Amino acid sequence: MEITLQYFDGCPNWETAADRLAVIAAERSDVTVSRQLIETQEEAEAVNFRGSPTFLADGVPLFPAPEAPPGLSCRVYLTPSGLTGSPTTEQIRDAIMNIEAGTR
């Protein structure tokens, strides 16, 4: 499975997300991680980028945000500790498992 981390440089939360994805990739030989830097509003609209960080599993959003307009913004995720700029490692693992199981 290819996990793509979409981000823009103006949002610091992507670095935490990248660290969490690195942990998962180290645990699972079937997971590879790539990064996609989104640099302009036009590019955000072209790839339907809903904010930084965004996670795609083989092109499918792990955390869909259909209500969010495409653009260069920082995303907020609801975690057990409250709202933060990135989902927890466990939330990312669960989202990957849900995609694999076809339950999402």
C-alpha positions in Angstrom: 0.0 0.0 0.0 1.3 3.5 -0.9 0.5 6.2 1.7 0.9 9.7 0.3 1.3 12.5 2.8 0.1 15.7 1.1 1.2 19.0 2.8 2.2 22.6 2.2 5.2 24.3 3.8 3.2 26.8 5.7 1.7 24.2 8.0 4.0 22.6 10.6 1.7 19.7 11.4 2.8 17.7 8.4 6.1 16.9 10.2 4.4 15.2 13.1 2.3 13.3 10.5 5.4 12.2 8.7 7.0 10.9 11.9 3.9 8.9 12.7 3.8 7.4 9.1 7.5 6.5 9.5 6.6 4.4 12.5 3.9 2.6 10.6 6.1 2.0 7.6 8.8 0.6 9.9 6.2 -1.9 11.3 4.8 -2.9 7.9 6.9 -3.9 4.9 3.8 -3.7 2.7 3.4 0.1 3.4 5.5 2.7 1.6 5.2 6.4 2.3 5.7 9.3 -0.1 5.2 13.0 0.3 3.5 15.4 -2.0 4.2 19.1 -1.6 1.3 21.3 -2.6 2.5 24.7 -3.5 -0.3 26.8 -4.9 -4.1 27.2 -4.6 -4.4 26.0 -8.2 -2.5 22.8 -7.5 -4.6 22.3 -4.4 -7.8 22.5 -6.4 -6.4 20.3 -9.2 -5.6 17.4 -6.8 -8.6 18.1 -4.4 -6.2 18.8 -1.5 -8.3 19.4 1.6 -5.6 20.8 3.9 -2.3 19.8 5.5 -1.7 17.1 6.4 -3.8 14.9 4.2 -3.3 11.1 4.0 -4.1 9.1 0.9 -3.9 5.3 0.8 -3.5 4.2 -2.8 -5.2 7.5 -3.7 -8.1 7.1 -1.3 -8.3 9.6 1.6 -7.8 8.0 5.0 -9.6 10.9 6.7 -12.1 12.3 4.2 -13.1 15.9 4.6 -15.7 16.5 1.9 -17.0 19.6 3.7 -13.6 21.3 3.5 -12.8 23.3 0.4 -9.6 22.5 -1.5 -6.8 24.9 -0.4 -3.7 25.7 1.4 -4.9 25.4 5.0 -3.9 23.4 8.1 -6.3 20.6 9.0 -7.5 19.7 12.5 -8.2 16.2 13.6 -10.2 15.0 16.6 -8.1 12.7 18.7 -8.6 11.1 22.2 -6.7 14.1 23.5 -8.8 16.7 21.7 -8.3 18.6 18.5 -4.8 18.5 17.1 -3.0 19.1 13.8 -2.5 15.3 13.1 -4.2 12.1 13.9 -2.5 9.8 16.4 -0.4 6.9 15.1 -3.2 4.5 16.3 -5.8 6.5 14.4 -3.7 6.3 11.2 -3.2 2.5 11.7 -7.0 2.1 12.2 -7.8 4.1 9.1 -5.3 2.0 7.0 -6.9 -1.2 8.4 -10.4 0.1 7.5 -9.3 0.8 3.9 -7.8 -2.7 3.7 -10.9 -4.3 5.1 -13.1 -2.3 2.8 -15.2 -1.0 5.7 -15.0 2.6 4.8 
